[in-house]
């Protein structure tokens, strides 16, 4: 049977309030001997504090919320693990919910988490939120708890944000292909208009224009950041006769590689590829895929460090932290200079 505060109070011959204060490390006018007795009784009986009861005293639940768009996406699953592990080290439980990349789910899950008394919120918004920006921004502005937008952000919203420089990342990807002699380069992008989508195309476009290269209409192929859409782009990549392709996320690259394999297209002999996220190489056979690495561990820890400061009121100024991505070169790009 689970021991309660009243049971400890009875054994120690003190009030329930005194037991609560001692076990919550609050000032209490009882002797040190009684404090030691209370702590010993609690330890001997494997006492576990009731979080709901404790929150009435401390005004915090030691619980944080995380809204992610797609738990099946390797990037977000690893980000989730990083944040959960880091938060737990500081005594916080993390409630993880998945929006399936739908902004209405973002709003529903936000209310769901608030109803459970979370102390703070991490949110990676759905792509569809960008088409409903006004409604989502209005809801976020009304929050009375600390919150941080992670990876996917609204530029115009004055809130704490931690994300990567996607323009720089995609520029490095396209530039690497160009430096290896490729001038006809496809770009598989996301069909949803979002900051990350726009930024990753902008970097590709910047590199192409900088080197005086034409971007034909059929070079731009739309997907939705999921494996099936990458698979569906395979035939289009083959038909447009480009020598290289920049894929703006690893999930689409995984689908593309599957389709190219079915068609007998070899990497990099027949087609060069640079992907984005650098998460594929643990899961594929053949040459490693050159990719833009986003240090997920750094992203998660940076967001957690900021959240802990917000919870302790150690940070009052709004922080918009932009992290640098890195090009990781493997063997998926053929030099045709």
C-alpha positions, 0 to 999 in steps of 0.5 A, a space after each residue: 500500500 502506498 504510504 501517504 503524508 498522513 501516515 508519515 505524520 502519524 508515525 513521527 507524531 507531527 502535523 501533515 503540514 510539517 511533513 509536507 514542508 520537510 519533504 519539500 525542503 521548505 522552512 519548518 519550525 521543528 527540530 532537526 531530530 524530527 526532520 531526520 525522523 520524517 525523512 527516515 520514515 519516508 525513505 524506509 516506506 519508499 514514499 513517492 510525493 504526489 505531484 499534484 499535491 506538491 504543485 499546490 505548495 510549490 506552484 509548479 508541476 515539474 512537467 514540460 510539454 513538447 509538441 512535434 509534427 511527426 514522431 516517425 521523422 528521424 529528426 524529430 524522434 532524435 530531438 525528442 529523445 535529446 530534450 526528454 533526457 536533458 529535462 529528466 536530469 533536472 527533475 522534469 517530466 516531459 509530455 510528448 505529443 504528435 500533431 501529424 503536421 496539422 495546425 489544428 492538432 497544434 492548437 488542440 494539443 496546446 490546450 491538452 498540455 495546458 490542462 495538465 498544468 505544464 510549467 513550460 512548452 517546447 513546440 515544433 509547429 506543423 507545416 500547415 501552421 504557416 498557412 494559418 499563421 495569424 491564428 497560431 500566433 494569436 494562440 501562442 501570444 496568449 500563453 502565460 507560461 514560458 515557451 520556445 519554438 524549436 526548429 520551425 519558427 515564425 520570424 515575425 513572432 517575438 518569442 524565444 526560438 532555437 533553430 538552424 540557418 537553413 539558407 546557409 545549409 542548403 547553400 553549402 549543399 548546392 555549392 558542393 555539387 557545383 564545385 564537383 562540376 554539376 550544373 544541372 541540379 534538381 531540388 526536391 523541396 516541400 510543397 508547404 510554404 514554410 520558413 524552412 522550405 523557403 530558406 532551403 530553396 533560397 540557399 539552393 537558388 543563391 548558389 545556382 545564381 552565384 555561379 550563373 546556372 539556370 534553374 529550369 522549371 522541371 528542376 524543382 520537384 515538390 514533396 512533403 518531407 515524408 518517405 513516400 513523396 520522395 519515392 514519388 519524385 524518383 521518376 521525375 528526377 530521371 526524366 529531367 536529365 539532371 546529373 545531381 539532386 539536392 533533397 531538402 530532408 532525409 525522409 524524402 531522400 530515403 524514398 528517392 533512393 528506394 525508387 532509384 534503386 528499383 530503376 537501376 540508377 546507381 549513386 553516384 555513378 549515374 546520379 549525385 545526391 546531397 541530402 539534408 539532416 545527415 541521419 540516413 547513413 546508419 540505415 542504408 547500404 552502399 555509399 554514404 550520403 553527403 548531407 547537411 548535418 544539423 546537430 540535433 543534440 546541440 539544438 535540444 540542449 540549447 533549447 533546454 538550457 534556455 527553458 531552464 533559465 526561463 523557469 528560474 526567471 534568469 532570462 527575461 530578454 527574448 532570445 532568437 538563437 540561430 545555429 550553424 549547420 555543417 556539410 558532411 561529405 561522404 561518397 554520394 557525389 561524383 566529380 565530373 569536372 
